[in-house]
């Protein structure tokens, strides 16, 4: 196995699927492998999986680490909490407990390396010329397209070494070229990858007792051949969908989304750039610590899971498997032929959908993750008709309805302080913890639950959000009623420190974590990828 050019410790390197030395962390990494692979290929190729589709002409939107001179050709980048913006580095900071003096930290850096597939047609003179498409005598089409090869680099150092100034290793990938001869002498396909230069540095600092802050920074250390080149050309030298797994031996990681009471301030002090670290683990795991951390360019909850009903990746975790599978089934034979010629992963999706057993497809229709006991209404309150009846909404008025919270009637115009629940809270909502807000409406869901639509007091666009009907939604037990004369909370006092903001592009393209008024609160919670389901909470 090749060795990385690291210092102050062992640094093993392996391609995806290889045998990097894991020690005791192998099982922990395996628990997040499904989610990590979904992140790796998120948006790789979207339905209808054809090269000619407009949505597949602008690809790789998350975790893209390009050469620094290309990224900063128009000025330095502004760090964000997730990686939907192109950057030249990622920085992960997290908390780790290590009671043993011989603790070992293991890091896996994972990304895609672009591979250009060029189809060459054989000419009568024996020369080959590049073409966009070519049909061979066996009736198969071959299309020029940009593919990608998964890369994974495994690193490991004793925690003691990381405390003495940090360690680093090369985490790039070499250039390569492969040639495939097409049937009947029609031509050939050349697949070419450019060298990627990258480096990962890891360091640690002791905070209190056996609690340490761990910092992992991965940079694209190469230079672009042309700093003014088109993005598509610069991507040939980029780490695509870059993310990091952190584990080890004798260590456990602390949730930054829902830290233990004694480590809240230390968690707020962790500053992450272009990535979002969450705990990984099995569906039944609980608590605010875990054996592995997944730091990825997509906002996820702690312990995200791939829905067990999903038979395979469709490269669009924000969609619903059933819908995508149905639509893929309805592609014409010609559309399916183009998709198969576009990319091998597209061909595998078509094969899986076309041969999906009825019982597997039936499982995609829906699932109940958890149930909440029904709560009786106030004494003497009239029983509401079932939601499917035509008069089910009679008597409901979101603008004037109220709900009792801590003995106070809360409704339109009421001021509240936001207290999003810990486990299970939307990641965007956690940025609003402690902020004051004004209730705009009280909404009743068909399942009998109640949600408050609010605008944040110190949001300069609060009036505009109210005018458009774009609100944040919280349950009654996630707010604290305020007296009308209580002061407005200072801006930015979320769980990540004074500079934190809920701003940032969500996976669906909208901004600032706002939920559209047309969404029910339950749909708003579905902003997390449908295929990456959060574990049930109690």
C-alpha positions in Angstrom: 0.0 0.0 0.0 1.5 3.4 -0.9 2.3 5.8 1.9 1.3 9.4 2.1 4.0 12.1 2.3 2.9 12.9 5.9 4.8 13.9 8.9 4.8 13.0 12.6 2.9 9.7 12.4 1.5 7.0 10.1 -0.4 8.1 7.1 -2.0 5.3 5.0 -3.5 5.9 1.6 -6.1 3.9 -0.3 -8.5 4.4 -3.1 -12.2 4.0 -2.4 -12.9 0.4 -1.5 -9.2 -0.3 -0.7 -7.8 -1.5 2.6 -6.6 1.6 4.5 -5.5 0.6 8.0 -8.5 1.3 10.2 -7.8 -0.4 13.5 -10.8 0.0 15.7 -12.5 2.7 13.7 -13.5 0.6 10.7 -16.9 -0.3 12.1 -17.6 3.3 13.0 -16.7 4.5 9.4 -18.9 1.7 8.0 -21.9 3.1 9.9 -21.8 6.3 7.8 -20.7 4.8 4.5 -24.1 4.8 3.0 -24.7 8.5 3.8 -21.1 9.4 2.8 -21.6 7.7 -0.6 -24.9 9.6 -1.1 -23.0 12.8 -0.4 -20.2 11.9 -2.7 -22.6 11.4 -5.7 -25.2 14.1 -4.8 -26.1 15.8 -8.0 -23.6 13.7 -10.0 -26.1 13.1 -12.7 -29.8 14.1 -12.4 -33.0 12.7 -13.9 -33.5 12.1 -16.8 -29.9 11.1 -16.7 -29.1 12.2 -20.2 -26.2 14.3 -21.5 -28.6 16.4 -23.5 -30.7 17.4 -20.4 -30.1 21.1 -19.5 -29.7 20.3 -15.7 -26.8 17.9 -16.5 -24.8 20.7 -18.3 -23.9 22.4 -15.0 -22.7 19.8 -12.5 -20.9 19.4 -9.2 -22.4 22.1 -6.9 -21.3 20.9 -3.5 -17.9 20.6 -1.9 -15.9 21.8 -4.9 -12.3 22.6 -4.0 -10.6 24.3 -7.0 -7.1 25.8 -7.4 -6.8 28.9 -5.2 -5.7 31.2 -8.0 -8.8 30.3 -10.1 -11.2 30.8 -7.1 -9.7 34.1 -6.1 -9.3 35.6 -9.6 -12.1 38.0 -8.7 -11.4 38.3 -5.0 -11.2 36.1 -1.8 -14.0 33.7 -1.0 -16.3 34.3 1.9 -16.5 31.3 4.2 -19.9 29.8 4.7 -21.3 26.9 6.8 -21.9 24.6 3.8 -20.1 24.0 0.6 -22.6 25.1 -2.1 -20.0 27.8 -3.1 -16.8 27.1 -4.9 -13.7 27.3 -2.6 -10.1 26.2 -2.5 -10.3 24.8 1.1 -12.5 23.2 3.7 -12.0 23.6 7.5 -13.6 21.3 10.0 -13.5 22.0 13.7 -15.1 19.7 16.2 -14.8 18.6 19.8 -13.4 15.2 20.8 -13.1 13.5 24.2 -10.0 11.4 24.6 -9.5 10.0 28.2 -6.7 7.7 27.0 -3.2 9.0 26.6 -2.6 6.7 23.6 -5.6 7.9 21.6 -5.3 7.7 17.8 -7.2 10.0 15.4 -8.1 8.7 11.9 -9.2 10.9 9.0 -10.6 9.9 5.7 -10.6 12.5 2.9 -13.1 11.5 0.1 -13.9 13.2 -3.2 -14.4 12.7 -6.9 -11.8 13.3 -9.5 -13.1 14.4 -12.9 -12.5 12.0 -15.8 -13.1 13.2 -19.3 -14.4 10.5 -21.7 -13.6 11.4 -25.3 -15.0 9.3 -28.1 -12.7 9.1 -31.2 -13.9 7.9 -34.6 -11.6 6.0 -36.9 -11.0 7.6 -40.3 -10.3 6.0 -43.6 -6.7 7.3 -43.3 -6.2 5.4 -40.0 -6.3 8.5 -37.9 -8.8 9.1 -35.1 -10.7 12.3 -34.7 -12.8 13.5 -31.7 -16.5 13.3 -32.0 -19.5 14.0 -29.7 -21.2 10.6 -30.4 -20.6 7.4 -32.3 -22.7 4.4 -33.0 -21.0 1.1 -33.5 -22.1 -1.9 -35.5 -23.7 -3.5 -32.4 -26.2 -0.7 -32.2 -24.7 0.9 -29.1 -24.2 4.7 -28.8 -21.0 6.1 -27.3 -21.1 9.7 -26.1 -18.3 12.1 -25.1 -19.0 13.1 -21.4 -17.3 14.0 -18.1 -17.3 11.1 -15.7 -15.7 11.0 -12.2 -13.6 8.5 -10.3 -14.0 8.2 -6.5 -10.8 8.8 -4.4 -10.3 8.2 -0.7 -7.2 8.9 1.4 -6.8 7.5 4.9 -4.6 9.2 7.5 -3.9 8.4 11.1 -1.9 10.1 13.8 -1.6 9.8 17.6 -3.4 12.6 19.4 -0.2 13.4 21.2 1.4 14.3 17.8 -1.5 16.5 16.8 -1.1 18.5 20.1 2.5 19.2 19.4 1.9 21.4 16.4 -0.2 19.4 13.9 0.5 16.9 11.1 -0.1 16.9 7.4 -0.1 14.7 4.3 -0.7 14.9 0.6 -4.2 13.9 -0.3 -4.3 14.5 -4.1 -4.6 12.0 -6.9 -2.3 11.3 -9.9 -3.1 11.9 -13.6 -4.1 8.8 -15.6 -5.2 7.8 -19.1 -7.1 4.7 -20.2 -8.0 3.6 -23.8 -10.8 1.4 -24.8 -11.1 0.0 -28.4 -14.6 0.0 -29.8 -16.1 -3.0 -31.7 -15.5 -3.3 -35.4 -12.6 -0.9 -35.5 -15.1 2.0 -35.3 -12.9 4.0 -33.0 -11.9 4.2 -29.4 -12.8 5.9 -26.1 -10.0 7.7 -24.2 -10.6 8.5 -20.5 -8.2 11.1 -19.2 -7.7 12.4 -15.6 -5.6 15.4 -14.7 -3.4 15.5 -11.6 -5.0 16.9 -8.5 -2.7 18.4 -5.9 -4.2 18.6 -2.4 -3.0 18.5 1.2 -4.7 17.9 4.5 -3.5 19.2 7.8 -4.7 18.0 11.2 -4.1 19.6 14.6 -5.5 19.5 18.1 -5.7 21.8 21.2 -6.6 20.8 24.7 -9.6 22.8 26.1 -10.5 21.2 29.4 -9.6 17.9 31.0 -10.0 15.3 28.4 -11.8 17.5 25.9 -9.9 18.7 22.8 -10.7 20.8 19.7 -9.7 19.0 16.5 -9.1 21.0 13.3 -8.9 19.3 9.9 -8.1 21.5 6.9 -8.0 20.2 3.3 -6.7 22.5 0.6 -6.4 22.3 -3.2 -2.7 23.1 -3.4 -2.4 23.1 -7.2 -2.5 26.0 -9.6 -4.9 26.4 -12.5 -3.3 26.3 -16.0 -5.4 29.4 -16.7 -6.9 31.4 -13.8 -9.5 32.8 -16.2 -10.5 29.5 -17.6 -14.2 28.4 -17.8 -15.4 26.6 -14.7 -15.8 23.3 -16.7 -12.0 23.4 -17.5 -11.0 24.3 -13.9 -13.0 21.4 -12.6 -10.5 19.0 -14.1 -8.1 20.1 -11.3 -10.7 20.1 -8.5 -11.7 17.9 -5.6 -15.4 17.3 -6.3 -18.0 16.6 -3.5 -15.1 16.7 -1.0 -16.0 15.6 2.6 -14.2 14.1 5.6 -14.8 11.2 8.0 -13.1 11.5 11.4 -12.8 8.6 13.8 -10.1 6.9 15.8 -9.3 4.7 18.8 -9.9 5.9 22.3 -11.8 8.9 21.2 -15.5 10.0 21.0 -16.9 13.0 19.3 -19.2 15.7 20.7 -22.3 16.8 18.8 -22.1 20.5 17.6 -25.8 20.5 16.8 -26.8 19.4 20.3 -23.8 19.5 22.6 -23.9 18.4 26.2 -24.8 21.1 28.7 -21.2 21.4 29.9 -19.7 21.9 26.4 -22.1 24.4 24.8 -19.6 27.3 24.8 -16.8 25.1 23.5 -19.1 23.9 20.7 -19.9 27.5 19.8 -16.2 28.2 19.5 -15.8 25.7 16.7 -15.6 27.5 13.4 -16.3 25.5 10.2 -15.8 26.8 6.7 -17.6 25.3 3.7 -18.5 22.2 5.6 -21.0 21.0 8.3 -19.9 18.3 10.8 -22.4 16.0 12.3 -22.3 12.8 14.4 -22.5 9.5 12.5 -23.9 6.3 13.9 -26.5 3.6 13.7 -30.3 4.3 13.7 -30.6 3.2 17.4 -27.7 5.3 18.7 -28.6 8.1 21.1 -26.8 10.8 23.1 -24.7 13.8 22.3 -21.5 11.9 21.6 -20.5 9.3 19.1 -17.6 7.3 17.6 -17.4 9.1 14.2 -17.9 12.5 12.7 -19.1 13.2 9.1 -18.1 16.6 7.9 -19.7 17.3 4.6 -20.7 20.2 2.3 -24.5 19.6 2.9 -26.4 20.5 6.0 -27.5 17.2 7.7 -28.8 16.3 11.2 -26.8 14.2 13.6 -26.7 10.5 12.7 -28.3 10.9 9.3 -29.4 7.6 7.7 -30.2 6.3 4.2 -33.9 5.4 4.2 -34.0 1.6 4.5 -36.7 1.4 1.8 -34.4 3.0 -0.8 -33.0 0.3 -3.2 -30.1 2.4 -4.5 -28.8 5.9 -5.2 -30.6 8.1 -7.7 -28.1 10.9 -7.2 -30.7 13.4 -6.0 -31.3 12.9 -2.3 -33.6 15.9 -2.1 -36.1 14.0 -4.3 -38.4 11.1 -3.4 -37.3 7.6 -4.7 -40.9 6.7 -5.7 -41.3 9.8 -7.9 -37.9 9.5 -9.5 -38.4 5.7 -10.1 -41.8 6.2 -11.7 -40.5 9.0 -14.0 -37.5 6.9 -15.0 -39.8 4.0 -15.9 -41.7 6.3 -18.2 -38.6 7.4 -20.3 -38.9 6.4 -23.9 -36.6 3.7 -25.4 -34.6 6.4 -27.2 -34.2 8.4 -23.9 -33.1 5.3 -22.1 -30.6 4.5 -24.8 -29.1 8.0 -24.5 -28.9 7.8 -20.7 -27.2 4.4 -20.9 -24.6 5.9 -23.4 -24.1 8.9 -21.2 -22.6 7.3 -18.1 -22.3 3.7 -16.6 -24.0 4.9 -13.3 -27.0 6.1 -15.3 -27.2 2.7 -17.0 -27.2 1.0 -13.6 -30.0 3.2 -12.4 -32.1 2.2 -15.5 -31.3 -1.5 -15.0 -32.4 -1.3 -11.3 -35.6 0.6 -12.0 -36.6 -1.5 -15.0 -36.1 -4.7 -13.0 -37.5 -3.6 -9.6 -39.7 -6.2 -8.0 -43.3 -5.0 -7.2 -42.7 -5.5 -3.4 -39.6 -3.3 -3.5 -41.5 -0.6 -5.4 -44.4 -0.8 -3.0 -42.1 0.0 0.0 -41.2 3.3 -1.7 -44.8 4.6 -1.3 -44.3 5.9 2.2 -43.2 5.1 5.8 -44.0 6.3 9.3 -40.8 6.9 11.2 -42.4 7.6 14.6 -45.8 8.3 16.2 -46.7 10.9 18.7 -49.6 10.1 21.1 -52.7 12.1 20.5 -53.3 14.9 23.0 -56.9 15.6 24.0 -58.2 19.1 23.4 -59.3 21.6 26.2 -62.3 20.5 28.2 -65.5 21.4 26.4 -63.8 22.1 23.1 -65.8 20.8 20.1 -64.3 17.8 18.4 -62.8 18.6 15.0 -64.1 16.7 12.0 -61.7 14.3 10.3 -59.2 16.1 8.0 -60.6 14.4 4.8 -64.1 15.8 5.3 -65.1 18.9 3.3 -65.8 20.9 6.4 -62.6 20.0 8.2 -61.2 23.5 8.1 -64.3 25.2 9.2 -63.7 27.4 12.2 -59.9 27.6 11.7 -58.4 31.1 11.3 -54.6 31.1 11.3 -54.4 34.9 11.7 -56.6 35.0 14.8 -56.4 31.5 16.4 -54.4 31.2 19.6 -52.6 28.4 21.4 -51.8 28.2 25.1 -48.0 28.2 25.8 -46.9 28.3 29.5 -50.3 29.6 30.5 -50.3 32.4 28.0 -52.4 32.7 24.9 -50.1 33.0 21.8 -51.3 34.0 18.4 -50.9 36.5 15.6 -48.9 39.5 16.9 -47.5 37.7 20.0 -43.8 38.1 20.7 -41.8 34.9 21.6 -38.3 33.8 22.2 -37.2 30.8 20.1 -36.1 27.7 21.9 -35.8 25.0 19.2 -35.7 21.5 20.7 -32.3 19.9 20.8 -32.4 16.5 19.2 -34.4 16.4 16.0 -34.4 20.2 15.4 -33.9 21.5 11.9 -30.2 22.5 11.5 -31.3 25.9 10.2 -33.6 26.5 13.2 -30.7 26.0 15.6 -29.2 29.2 14.3 -32.2 31.1 15.7 -32.0 29.7 19.3 -32.4 32.5 21.7 -33.6 35.0 19.2 -36.9 36.9 19.6 -39.7 36.7 17.0 -43.2 37.8 16.3 -46.0 35.2 15.6 -47.8 35.8 12.3 -50.2 32.8 12.4 -51.2 29.6 14.1 -51.4 26.6 11.7 -53.1 23.2 12.4 -51.8 20.1 10.6 -54.0 17.3 9.5 -52.3 15.1 12.1 -53.6 17.4 14.9 -50.2 19.1 15.6 -49.9 22.9 15.8 -47.1 25.1 14.4 -46.5 28.8 14.9 -45.4 30.8 11.8 -42.9 33.5 12.9 -40.7 36.3 11.6 -37.4 37.0 13.5 -37.4 40.5 15.1 -33.9 41.5 14.0 -34.2 40.2 10.5 -34.1 43.3 8.2 -36.3 41.5 5.7 -38.9 40.4 8.4 -41.6 42.8 7.0 -40.9 41.5 3.4 -41.1 37.9 4.6 -44.5 38.6 6.2 -45.7 40.3 3.1 -44.8 37.3 0.9 -45.9 34.8 3.5 -42.5 33.3 4.1 -42.0 32.2 7.7 -40.0 30.0 10.0 -42.2 27.4 11.8 -41.9 26.3 15.4 -43.9 24.0 17.6 -45.5 25.6 20.7 -43.1 23.8 23.0 -40.2 25.5 21.1 -41.1 29.0 22.0 -41.2 31.1 25.2 -43.9 33.8 25.4 -42.5 37.3 26.0 -44.0 40.4 27.5 -44.6 43.2 25.0 -41.9 45.4 26.5 -39.2 42.8 26.6 -36.1 43.9 24.5 -35.3 42.4 21.2 -32.4 39.9 21.2 -29.2 41.1 19.6 -28.6 39.7 16.1 -26.6 36.6 15.4 -26.8 34.9 18.9 -27.3 31.4 17.5 -25.4 28.4 18.7 -22.3 29.1 16.6 -21.3 32.4 18.0 -21.9 36.1 17.3 -21.1 35.9 13.6 -23.4 33.0 12.8 -26.3 33.6 10.5 -28.9 31.3 9.1 -28.0 32.6 5.6 -26.8 30.1 3.1 -28.2 28.4 0.1 -30.2 25.3 0.9 -30.1 22.2 -1.3 -33.3 23.2 -3.0 -31.8 26.6 -4.0 -33.7 28.8 -1.6 -32.0 31.1 0.9 -31.8 31.7 4.7 -33.7 28.6 5.8 -37.1 30.2 5.1 -40.1 27.9 4.5 -42.5 28.9 1.8 -46.0 29.6 2.9 -47.3 26.9 0.6 -45.5 24.3 2.7 -47.0 22.7 5.7 -44.7 22.6 8.7 -44.3 18.9 8.1 -43.1 19.6 4.5 -40.8 22.3 5.8 -39.1 19.7 8.0 -38.6 17.7 4.8 -35.9 20.2 3.7 -33.5 17.5 4.8 -32.9 15.0 2.0 -35.7 12.5 1.7 -33.2 9.7 1.1 -31.1 10.8 4.0 -33.6 10.3 6.8 -33.0 11.4 10.4 -33.3 8.7 13.0 -36.6 8.6 14.9 -36.6 10.7 18.0 -38.4 10.2 21.3 
